[in-house]
Amino acid sequence: MPKNSKVTQREHSSEHVTESVADLLAHEEPVDYKRSVLNVTGETWDKQKDGDEDLDAENRPAWNSKLQYILAQIGYSVGLGNVWRFPYLCQKNGGGAYLVPYLVLLIIIGLPLFFLELAVGQRIRRGSIGVWNYICPRLGGIGYASCLVCFFVGLYYNVIIGWSIFYFFKSFQYPLPWSECPIAKNGSVAVVETECERSSATTYFWYRETLDISNSISESGGLNWKMTLCLLVAWSLVGLAMIKGIQSSGKVMYFSSLFPYVVLVCFLVRGLLLRGAVDGIMHMFTPKLDKMLDPQVWREAATQVFFALGLGFGGVIAFSSYNKQDNNCHFDATLVSFINFFTSVLATLVVFAVLGFKANIMNEKCVVENAEKILGYLNTNVLSHDLIPPHVNFSHLTAKDYNEMYRVIMTVKEGHFKELGLDACLLEDELNKSVQGTGLAFIAFTEAMTHFPASPFWSVMFFLMLINLGLGSMIGTMSGITTPIIDTFKVRKEVFTVGCCIFAFVVGLIFVQRSGNYFVTMFDDYSATLPLTVVVILENIAVAWIYGTKKFMQELTEMLGFRPYQFYYYTWKYVSPICMAVLMTASIIQLGVSPPGYSAWIREEAAEKFLFYPTWAMAILISLIILASLPLPLVFILRQFHLVSDGSNALSVTYKKGRMMKDISNLEDNDETRFILSKVPSETPSPMPTHRSYLGPGSNSPMEMSSAPNGRYGSGYLLASTPESEL
């Protein structure tokens, strides 16, 4: 190229220079592509807007430290599900045997897809809307669908934080308010509340004092003012944590991410000192190997992996978009995935230690109650004293002695045994009672804590832990909404965050009616599962099959400075899409086989009863699924038929301070070895050592990529080994 050419003259200039490719090759005066014949989109050139976009990209907020970022990702992925769903699935699906399918699916589905989301967010430095518009404009609806699902999940998830806040403030009492049934006065006679007597003190406090629940979803019952105030507090906390973006939420993560581990460790140490804790842990880790052959176990393990890492929500992409380009996101993906797994195991140990203690308490209570029945039968000569073994002492009756007595009576009185109404009182039966979700946190755990020494202290710690777990996940969920919207529509961060929280609180009032718990169940079961599965499948297809796994692997090599393992090439290309398609099919079949319904609390019976959703509720349920999935086909149709512009035909070369980049979002595969993908100067990767272009496992690059530190375009440009005369 002549020494007096425009490019040579500006080689060391710090100014932005934007030229069309044709002008560069012809050594002509620079012409901006938006005003040149290459602008086939019909987009009007706006110099002010163009400059603002570059400035926005360069001034994008960043994490204060790597630790802050890792804690944010851990806080987002480690949530309430680790504490109250994973232990339940472990108990239900074979104890220790369940850990095998979970770990296998974590490695072949969870880790690769988590790495994929981290990589695209860090590479493109945008929220979910911007990322998928960039990678595949026709699938840009993925980002909008993620935002809608985040909104639905945030609506009911914050209600759970509100419940935890209510219990937290109620824990500053001794004895705890749910430790005994309330006394009601019937005239001059004091009697125990009937509903409480027929259930239990903790169950009564949950359903009547906390939720004041109605008998069905059709009975609204009006707002529960206590829960409304708690929901307002919960949204206020989220708004304050999010109002400054990662500058405020990052600092919150230091506490909200680390404090739950302090509480879990304290609970584990305390739990192991409780009588019967070992029974619970042994029950948990005794593997039922036959369960591993059950397809349902694998389906539930895949679903848990899917939601445990927060795939598809957009929060993972949002957090990683604030990273530097050379951050090792592969290390981050591996670290966060396995911390999430070990947190689930730690929480399971804590839960089963406490449930083992509770099971022993309940078993002793059962023995005492049935021993009194036997004494009554002995005194009325219904049973003979000869049936009682001589060594049995009713004043110090053990579970072993009772079981021996029970077997003798059952054998002798075989024909009339049922009339006696005696229970077996087996510890195994108590341990096998599956409890999940709110039942575990607000009924089983609270009941166990009433038997702890210094029970208010442990109750305060437990519910403060739940608040922090929920808050960490809510920050990630809200980032999945705010980051892409702010990036795409350039709205003010503070105004949009406050407005979003206020709007969510108003809509969320549906969950603090007396029937609100039934709506929480509906949203939890149906608003996210199917739409998110579709979203993640399309994310995988967009990167692996449309954008190209080879091209993506090449860019990862340039961004990270090393070539990712071939394992990721095969999982992204084949394994993950197939597994996710199977999961989606299984979810649809499950939806068809099991008619949608919910467990209603019937006040008169003081018991739960399964009810089917009425027609209007089914309409809401179906609308949730359709609305969350609607952006996918809608955006595809609009862009397929060019009803809206996607900007994918824009082609330009921009260089600054000796660095040159090219937007090749719509070029052919054979162009990928010539240029580094980057949209703005600030996103240019650091110079990499000489290496081969990665074109897939076992393949050889037809051309070498070589760095040119003293070349015409400066140190940041990697140019294919092409003779200068060809340019």
C-alpha positions in Angstrom: 0.0 0.0 0.0 1.4 3.5 -0.8 3.0 5.3 2.1 0.8 8.4 1.5 -2.5 6.4 1.7 -5.2 7.4 4.1 -4.8 4.3 6.1 -1.0 4.7 6.4 -1.3 8.3 7.4 -3.7 7.5 10.2 -2.0 4.3 11.4 -1.0 5.8 14.7 -4.0 8.2 15.1 -6.2 7.9 18.1 -9.3 9.1 16.2 -12.1 6.8 15.1 -12.0 6.2 11.3 -14.8 4.3 9.7 -14.5 3.3 6.1 -16.4 0.9 3.8 -14.5 -2.2 2.7 -14.6 -1.0 -1.0 -12.9 2.3 0.0 -10.2 0.5 2.0 -9.3 -1.6 -0.9 -9.4 1.3 -3.4 -7.4 3.6 -1.1 -10.1 6.2 -1.5 -11.4 8.8 0.9 -13.3 7.2 3.9 -17.0 7.0 3.5 -19.2 5.8 6.4 -21.0 2.6 5.5 -24.3 4.0 6.6 -24.1 6.7 4.0 -22.6 4.4 1.3 -24.1 2.0 -1.2 -23.3 -0.8 1.2 -26.1 0.4 3.5 -28.8 -1.9 2.2 -31.0 -1.7 5.3 -32.3 1.8 4.4 -31.3 2.9 7.9 -30.9 6.7 8.3 -27.5 7.6 9.5 -27.5 9.4 12.8 -24.0 10.6 13.8 -25.1 11.4 17.3 -26.6 8.0 17.9 -23.7 6.2 16.4 -21.3 8.1 18.7 -23.5 7.4 21.7 -23.5 3.6 20.9 -19.7 3.5 20.8 -19.5 5.6 24.0 -22.0 3.3 25.7 -20.0 0.2 24.8 -16.7 1.7 26.0 -18.3 3.0 29.3 -20.2 -0.2 30.1 -20.1 -0.9 33.8 -17.8 -3.6 35.0 -17.5 -5.7 38.1 -15.2 -4.2 40.8 -13.5 -7.6 41.2 -13.6 -11.2 40.0 -14.7 -12.3 43.5 -17.8 -10.0 43.3 -18.7 -11.5 39.9 -18.3 -15.1 41.1 -20.4 -14.3 44.2 -23.1 -12.8 42.0 -23.2 -15.9 39.8 -23.3 -18.2 42.9 -25.9 -16.1 44.5 -28.1 -16.3 41.4 -27.7 -20.0 40.8 -27.8 -21.1 44.5 -31.4 -20.4 45.6 -34.3 -21.8 47.5 -34.5 -24.8 45.2 -31.1 -26.1 46.6 -32.6 -26.1 50.1 -36.1 -27.4 49.6 -36.3 -29.1 46.3 -33.1 -31.0 45.9 -33.4 -32.8 49.2 -36.9 -33.8 48.4 -35.9 -35.2 45.0 -33.0 -37.0 46.7 -35.4 -38.7 49.2 -38.0 -39.5 46.5 -35.7 -40.8 43.9 -33.4 -43.2 45.6 -31.3 -41.3 48.1 -27.6 -41.5 47.2 -28.5 -43.2 43.9 -30.1 -40.0 42.7 -26.8 -38.2 42.9 -25.4 -40.3 40.0 -28.0 -39.2 37.3 -27.9 -35.6 38.6 -24.1 -35.4 38.4 -24.0 -37.1 34.9 -26.6 -34.6 33.6 -24.9 -31.7 35.2 -21.7 -32.6 33.2 -23.3 -33.3 29.8 -26.1 -30.6 29.9 -25.7 -28.1 32.7 -22.0 -27.3 32.4 -21.8 -26.9 28.6 -24.9 -24.8 28.4 -23.8 -22.7 31.3 -20.5 -22.1 29.7 -22.2 -21.2 26.4 -24.3 -18.5 28.1 -21.3 -17.1 29.9 -19.3 -17.0 26.7 -21.9 -15.3 24.5 -22.6 -12.7 27.2 -18.9 -11.9 27.7 -18.1 -11.9 24.0 -20.9 -9.6 22.8 -21.3 -7.6 26.1 -25.0 -7.2 25.9 -28.1 -8.5 27.7 -30.1 -11.5 26.3 -32.0 -9.4 23.7 -28.8 -7.9 22.2 -26.9 -11.2 22.3 -29.5 -13.2 20.3 -30.2 -10.3 17.9 -26.5 -10.3 17.2 -26.0 -14.1 16.8 -29.1 -14.8 14.8 -31.5 -11.9 14.2 -34.4 -14.2 13.2 -34.2 -15.9 16.6 -34.0 -12.6 18.4 -37.3 -13.5 20.1 -35.2 -15.7 22.5 -34.2 -12.6 24.4 -37.7 -11.2 24.7 -39.0 -14.6 25.8 -36.3 -14.8 28.5 -37.4 -11.4 29.8 -41.1 -12.5 30.0 -40.2 -15.7 31.8 -38.0 -13.7 34.3 -40.9 -11.4 34.9 -43.3 -14.3 35.6 -40.8 -16.0 37.9 -39.9 -12.8 39.7 -43.6 -12.1 40.4 -44.1 -15.2 42.6 -40.5 -15.7 43.7 -40.6 -12.5 45.6 -43.8 -13.6 47.4 -41.8 -16.5 48.9 -39.2 -13.9 50.2 -42.2 -12.0 51.7 -43.3 -15.2 53.5 -39.8 -15.6 54.9 -39.8 -12.0 56.0 -43.0 -12.6 57.9 -41.6 -15.7 59.7 -38.3 -13.8 60.3 -40.0 -11.1 62.4 -42.3 -13.7 64.1 -39.2 -15.6 65.2 -38.2 -12.9 67.8 -40.5 -14.5 70.4 -40.2 -17.2 73.0 -41.8 -19.7 72.7 -42.1 -19.5 69.0 -45.7 -18.7 68.0 -46.1 -21.9 66.0 -44.9 -24.2 68.8 -48.4 -24.6 70.4 -52.0 -24.5 69.2 -53.9 -21.4 70.1 -56.6 -21.6 72.8 -60.1 -20.4 71.8 -62.8 -19.5 74.3 -66.2 -21.1 73.9 -68.2 -19.2 76.5 -66.5 -19.8 79.8 -64.7 -22.9 78.5 -61.2 -22.7 76.9 -60.7 -25.2 74.1 -58.0 -25.8 71.6 -58.7 -24.5 68.1 -60.3 -27.4 66.3 -58.4 -26.8 63.0 -55.1 -26.8 64.8 -55.9 -29.8 67.0 -56.8 -31.9 63.9 -53.6 -31.0 62.1 -50.6 -29.6 64.0 -49.4 -26.3 65.5 -46.9 -25.6 62.7 -49.4 -26.5 59.9 -52.1 -24.3 61.5 -49.7 -21.4 61.8 -48.7 -21.7 58.1 -52.2 -22.1 56.6 -54.3 -19.9 59.0 -52.0 -17.3 60.6 -49.7 -16.7 57.7 -51.7 -17.3 54.6 -55.2 -17.3 56.0 -55.9 -19.5 53.0 -59.2 -20.0 51.3 -60.6 -23.4 50.5 -60.0 -23.2 46.7 -58.5 -21.0 44.0 -62.1 -19.8 43.1 -62.5 -18.2 46.6 -60.4 -15.0 46.5 -61.2 -13.9 50.1 -59.7 -10.5 49.5 -56.1 -9.3 50.3 -54.1 -10.6 53.2 -52.8 -7.3 54.6 -49.9 -8.9 56.5 -48.6 -10.6 53.4 -49.2 -7.4 51.3 -46.9 -5.5 53.6 -44.2 -8.2 53.5 -44.4 -8.3 49.7 -43.9 -4.5 49.7 -40.8 -4.9 51.9 -39.5 -7.6 49.6 -39.8 -5.5 46.5 -38.3 -2.6 48.3 -35.2 -4.7 49.1 -34.9 -5.8 45.5 -35.3 -2.3 44.2 -32.7 -0.9 46.5 -30.3 -3.7 45.6 -30.8 -3.2 41.8 -31.2 0.6 41.5 -27.6 1.3 40.6 -27.1 -1.9 38.5 -24.1 -4.0 39.4 -22.6 -1.1 41.3 -25.2 -1.7 44.1 -26.2 -5.3 43.5 -22.6 -6.4 43.4 -22.0 -5.1 47.0 -25.2 -6.8 48.2 -23.9 -10.1 46.9 -21.0 -10.2 49.4 -23.6 -10.7 52.2 -26.4 -12.5 50.4 -24.1 -15.1 48.8 -21.9 -15.9 51.7 -24.3 -15.7 54.7 -26.3 -18.8 53.6 -23.2 -20.9 53.8 -22.5 -19.7 57.3 -26.0 -20.6 58.4 -25.9 -24.0 56.6 -22.6 -24.9 58.3 -24.0 -23.8 61.7 -27.1 -25.9 61.1 -25.1 -28.9 60.0 -22.9 -28.8 63.2 -26.0 -28.3 65.4 -28.0 -30.9 63.5 -25.3 -33.6 63.8 -25.4 -33.1 67.6 -29.2 -33.8 67.7 -30.6 -37.2 68.7 -31.6 -39.1 65.6 -29.6 -37.0 63.1 -27.5 -40.0 62.0 -30.7 -41.9 61.3 -31.8 -39.2 58.8 -28.4 -39.0 57.1 -28.1 -42.8 56.8 -31.6 -42.8 55.3 -30.6 -40.2 52.8 -27.4 -41.8 51.6 -28.7 -45.4 51.5 -28.9 -45.9 47.7 -31.9 -47.5 46.1 -30.1 -48.6 43.0 -33.3 -49.8 41.2 -34.4 -46.2 41.0 -31.6 -45.3 38.6 -33.3 -47.3 35.9 -36.5 -45.2 36.2 -36.8 -42.7 33.3 -38.8 -40.4 35.6 -35.8 -40.0 37.9 -33.6 -38.9 35.0 -36.3 -36.4 33.8 -36.6 -34.9 37.3 -32.8 -34.7 37.6 -32.5 -33.0 34.2 -35.2 -30.5 35.2 -33.4 -29.7 38.5 -30.0 -29.2 36.7 -31.7 -26.9 34.3 -33.3 -24.7 36.9 -30.5 -24.9 39.4 -28.1 -23.1 37.1 -30.6 -20.5 35.9 -30.3 -21.4 32.3 -32.4 -19.5 29.8 -33.4 -16.7 32.2 -30.9 -14.2 30.9 -29.4 -13.5 34.3 -26.3 -15.5 33.5 -25.8 -13.6 30.2 -26.5 -10.3 32.0 -23.9 -10.8 34.7 -21.2 -12.1 32.3 -21.8 -9.1 29.9 -20.1 -6.9 32.5 -16.8 -8.9 32.3 -13.7 -8.1 30.5 -13.2 -9.8 27.1 -10.2 -11.9 28.3 -11.9 -13.2 31.4 -11.6 -17.0 31.7 -15.3 -17.8 31.6 -14.6 -21.6 31.2 -13.1 -21.6 34.7 -16.1 -19.6 36.0 -18.6 -22.0 34.5 -16.9 -25.1 36.0 -16.5 -23.4 39.4 -20.0 -22.1 39.7 -21.6 -25.4 38.5 -19.8 -27.5 41.0 -20.3 -25.1 43.9 -24.0 -25.3 43.1 -23.8 -29.1 43.3 -21.9 -29.2 46.5 -24.3 -26.6 48.0 -27.2 -28.9 47.2 -25.4 -31.8 48.9 -24.6 -29.6 52.0 -28.2 -28.5 52.2 -29.4 -32.1 51.9 -27.2 -33.1 54.8 -28.6 -30.3 56.9 -32.2 -31.1 56.0 -31.9 -34.8 56.7 -30.1 -34.3 59.9 -33.0 -32.1 61.1 -35.6 -34.4 59.6 -34.0 -37.4 61.3 -34.3 -35.6 64.7 -37.9 -34.7 63.9 -38.7 -38.3 62.9 -37.4 -39.5 66.2 -39.5 -37.0 68.1 -42.6 -37.9 66.2 -41.9 -41.6 66.6 -41.5 -41.2 70.4 -44.8 -39.3 70.4 -46.5 -42.1 68.5 -45.1 -44.7 70.9 -46.4 -42.8 74.0 -49.9 -42.3 72.4 -50.3 -46.0 71.5 -48.9 -47.2 74.8 -51.7 -45.2 76.5 -54.2 -47.0 74.3 -52.8 -50.4 75.2 -52.9 -49.5 79.0 -56.6 -48.6 78.5 -57.3 -51.9 76.8 -55.5 -53.7 79.6 -57.5 -51.9 82.3 -60.8 -52.7 80.5 -59.8 -56.4 79.9 -60.0 -55.9 76.1 -56.4 -57.2 76.1 -54.9 -59.8 78.4 -51.9 -59.0 80.6 -50.3 -62.2 79.3 -49.8 -60.5 75.9 -47.3 -58.1 77.4 -43.7 -59.3 77.6 -42.5 -59.3 81.3 -39.5 -57.0 80.7 -41.7 -54.2 79.2 -41.9 -51.1 81.5 -44.6 -48.7 80.5 -43.0 -45.8 82.4 -39.9 -46.1 80.3 -41.2 -47.6 77.1 -38.7 -47.7 74.2 -39.6 -48.0 70.5 -38.1 -51.5 70.4 -40.2 -52.7 73.3 -43.3 -51.2 71.7 -42.7 -52.8 68.4 -42.3 -56.2 70.1 -45.6 -55.7 72.0 -47.2 -54.5 68.7 -46.2 -57.7 66.9 -47.5 -60.0 69.6 -50.9 -58.2 69.8 -51.2 -58.2 66.0 -50.5 -62.0 65.9 -52.9 -62.9 68.7 -55.7 -60.5 67.8 -55.4 -61.0 64.1 -59.2 -61.0 63.4 -60.0 -57.9 65.5 -56.7 -56.0 65.3 -57.9 -53.1 63.2 -60.6 -52.3 65.8 -57.8 -51.5 68.3 -56.6 -48.6 66.2 -52.9 -49.2 67.0 -50.1 -47.7 64.9 -46.9 -49.4 64.0 -44.7 -46.4 65.0 -41.8 -47.2 62.6 -39.0 -44.7 62.3 -38.7 -45.6 58.6 -42.2 -44.5 58.0 -41.5 -41.1 59.4 -38.4 -40.7 57.4 -40.2 -41.7 54.2 -42.7 -38.9 54.4 -41.7 -36.7 51.5 -41.8 -33.0 52.1 -40.8 -30.4 49.6 -41.1 -26.7 48.9 -43.1 -24.6 51.3 -44.0 -27.7 53.2 -40.4 -28.4 54.1 -39.4 -24.8 54.9 -42.5 -23.5 56.7 -43.9 -26.7 58.3 -41.4 -29.5 58.7 -38.4 -27.3 59.5 -40.3 -24.9 61.8 -41.7 -27.9 63.7 -38.2 -29.3 64.2 -36.9 -26.0 65.4 -39.5 -25.8 68.2 -37.6 -28.7 69.8 -34.2 -27.0 69.5 -32.6 -25.4 72.5 -32.7 -21.6 72.0 -35.2 -22.1 69.2 -35.8 -18.4 68.4 -32.1 -18.0 67.5 -32.1 -20.9 65.1 -35.4 -19.7 63.6 -34.1 -16.2 63.0 -30.9 -17.6 61.3 -32.9 -20.0 59.2 -35.3 -17.4 57.8 -32.6 -14.8 57.3 -30.8 -17.5 55.2 -34.0 -18.0 53.1 -34.3 -14.2 52.6 -30.7 -14.0 51.4 -31.0 -17.1 49.1 -34.1 -15.6 47.6 -32.6 -12.1 47.3 -29.5 -13.4 45.4 -31.7 -15.3 43.0 -34.1 -12.3 42.6 -31.2 -10.0 41.7 -30.1 -12.3 38.9 -33.7 -12.7 37.7 -34.3 -9.0 37.7 -31.0 -8.5 35.9 -32.4 -10.8 33.2 -35.0 -8.1 32.6 -33.3 -4.8 33.3 -29.9 -5.4 31.5 -31.3 -6.3 28.1 -34.0 -3.7 28.2 -31.6 -0.9 29.2 -29.1 -2.1 26.6 -31.6 -2.2 23.8 -33.9 0.7 24.4 -31.4 3.0 26.2 -33.8 3.8 29.1 -32.5 5.3 32.4 -31.4 2.6 34.7 -32.8 4.0 37.9 -36.2 5.0 36.5 -36.7 1.7 34.7 -35.7 -0.3 37.8 -38.0 1.5 40.1 -40.8 1.4 37.6 -40.4 -2.3 37.1 -40.5 -3.0 40.8 -43.6 -0.9 41.4 -45.4 -2.6 38.4 -44.4 -6.0 39.6 -45.6 -5.3 43.1 -49.0 -4.2 41.8 -49.4 -7.2 39.6 -48.1 -9.4 42.4 -51.1 -8.5 44.6 -52.8 -11.5 43.0 -50.4 -13.7 45.1 -51.3 -12.1 48.5 -55.0 -12.8 48.3 -56.2 -15.5 50.6 -56.1 -17.8 47.5 -52.7 -16.4 46.5 -50.8 -19.6 47.4 -52.7 -21.5 44.7 -51.6 -18.9 42.1 -48.0 -19.3 43.3 -48.3 -23.1 42.7 -49.7 -22.4 39.2 -46.9 -20.0 38.2 -44.2 -22.2 39.7 -45.4 -25.3 37.9 -46.3 -23.9 34.5 -45.1 -20.4 33.7 -41.4 -21.3 33.2 -40.8 -25.0 32.7 -41.9 -25.5 29.1 -41.0 -22.0 27.7 -37.6 -22.0 29.2 -36.9 -25.5 27.8 -37.7 -24.2 24.3 -35.6 -21.1 24.9 -32.5 -23.1 25.9 -32.9 -25.5 22.9 -33.1 -22.5 20.6 -30.1 -20.9 22.2 -28.1 -24.1 21.7 -29.3 -24.4 18.0 -28.6 -20.7 17.3 -25.0 -21.0 18.4 -24.2 -24.6 17.3 -26.1 -24.9 14.1 -26.9 -21.5 12.7 -24.0 -19.4 13.8 -21.7 -22.4 13.7 -19.9 -24.4 16.3 -16.6 -24.2 14.4 -16.8 -20.4 14.2 -17.9 -20.1 17.9 -15.0 -22.4 19.0 -12.6 -20.3 16.9 -13.8 -17.1 18.6 -13.6 -18.7 22.1 -10.0 -19.6 21.2 -9.2 -16.0 20.3 -11.1 -14.6 23.4 -9.7 -17.0 26.0 -6.2 -17.6 24.6 -6.6 -21.3 24.6 -8.7 -23.8 22.7 -11.7 -25.2 24.7 -11.9 -29.0 25.0 -13.4 -31.0 22.2 -16.0 -32.2 24.7 -17.8 -28.9 24.3 -17.8 -29.2 20.5 -19.7 -32.5 20.7 -22.0 -31.5 23.5 -23.1 -28.2 21.9 -23.4 -29.8 18.5 -25.2 -33.1 19.4 -25.6 -34.2 23.0 -27.2 -31.1 24.6 -29.8 -30.4 21.9 -30.9 -34.1 21.9 -31.1 -34.3 25.7 -33.0 -31.0 25.9 -35.4 -32.2 23.2 -36.1 -35.4 25.1 -36.7 -33.3 28.3 -39.1 -31.0 26.4 -41.0 -34.1 25.0 -41.2 -35.6 28.5 -42.5 -32.4 30.0 -45.2 -32.2 27.4 -46.2 -35.8 27.9 -46.2 -35.2 31.7 -48.5 -32.2 31.2 -50.9 -34.3 29.2 -50.8 -37.4 31.4 -51.3 -35.5 34.7 -54.2 -33.1 34.5 -53.2 -29.7 36.0 -54.3 -29.4 39.6 -53.2 -28.1 43.0 -53.4 -29.1 46.7 -56.0 -27.0 48.5 -56.3 -26.7 52.3 -59.8 -27.4 53.4 -60.5 -25.6 56.6 -63.4 -27.8 57.8 -61.4 -31.0 57.3 -58.1 -29.5 58.4 -56.4 -31.4 55.6 -55.1 -31.0 52.1 -57.2 -32.1 49.1 -56.2 -32.3 45.5 -58.4 -30.2 43.2 -58.4 -29.7 39.5 -58.1 -26.1 38.1 -61.4 -24.6 37.0 -61.9 -23.6 33.4 -60.9 -19.9 33.9 -57.7 -21.0 35.8 -56.8 -23.4 32.9 -57.2 -20.4 30.6 -54.7 -18.4 32.7 -52.3 -21.4 32.8 -52.4 -21.9 29.0 -52.1 -18.1 28.5 -48.9 -18.0 30.6 -47.2 -20.7 28.5 -48.3 -19.1 25.2 -47.4 -15.5 26.3 -43.9 -16.6 27.4 -43.3 -18.4 24.1 -45.0 -15.9 21.8 -41.9 -13.7 21.1 -40.1 -16.6 19.5 -42.4 -17.1 16.4 -43.4 -13.4 16.3 -39.9 -12.0 16.0 -39.0 -14.8 13.5 -42.0 -13.9 11.2 -41.3 -10.2 11.4 -37.7 -10.6 10.4 -38.1 -13.4 8.0 -40.5 -11.3 5.9 -38.5 -8.1 6.5 -41.3 -6.4 8.3 -38.8 -5.0 10.7 -35.1 -4.3 10.2 -32.5 -6.4 12.0 -29.4 -4.5 10.8 -27.7 -7.8 9.9 -26.7 -6.4 6.4 -24.5 -3.7 7.8 -20.9 -4.2 6.9 -18.1 -1.9 8.1 -14.5 -1.8 9.1 -13.6 0.4 12.1 -10.1 1.0 13.5 -8.8 3.0 16.4 -5.4 3.4 17.9 -3.9 0.8 15.5 -6.6 -1.8 16.1 -8.9 -3.0 13.4 -12.1 -4.9 13.6 -14.8 -6.2 11.3 -18.5 -7.0 11.8 -19.0 -10.3 10.1 -22.2 -11.4 11.8 -23.6 -12.4 8.4 -20.6 -13.6 6.5 -19.8 -17.1 5.3 -17.8 -19.6 7.3 -14.7 -19.2 5.1 -14.4 -15.6 6.2 -14.0 -16.5 9.8 -10.2 -17.1 9.6 -9.6 -13.6 8.2 -11.1 -11.4 10.8 -11.8 -11.2 14.5 -15.4 -10.7 15.4 -16.1 -7.5 17.3 -18.7 -4.8 17.1 -17.0 -1.9 18.8 -13.3 -0.9 19.4 -13.5 -1.5 23.1 -14.4 -5.1 22.5 -11.3 -6.0 20.5 -9.6 -9.1 21.9 -6.0 -8.8 23.1 -3.3 -9.9 20.7 -3.0 -13.7 20.7 0.0 -15.8 20.0 0.3 -17.6 16.7 -2.2 -20.4 16.5 -4.2 -22.4 14.1 -7.8 -21.6 13.4 -10.0 -24.1 15.1 -12.3 -25.7 12.6 -13.6 -28.6 14.6 -12.0 -31.8 16.1 -9.4 -33.5 14.1 -9.4 -30.8 11.3 -6.6 -28.7 10.0 -6.8 -25.1 9.1 -6.2 -24.3 5.4 -4.4 -21.1 6.4 -2.4 -19.9 9.4 -3.4 -16.9 11.6 -0.4 -14.8 12.4 0.0 -11.7 14.5 1.4 -8.6 12.9 2.7 -6.4 15.8 4.4 -4.1 13.3 2.1 -4.5 10.4 0.0 -1.9 8.7 -3.0 -2.3 10.9 -1.3 -2.3 14.3 -0.9 -4.9 17.0 -4.6 -5.7 17.5 -5.3 -7.1 14.0 -4.8 -10.8 13.1 -4.5 -11.1 9.4 -4.5 -14.2 7.3 -1.2 -15.0 5.5 -2.1 -13.5 2.2 0.4 -11.8 -0.1 0.3 -8.0 0.2 -0.2 -7.6 -3.5 -3.6 -9.3 -3.2 -4.8 -6.4 -1.1 
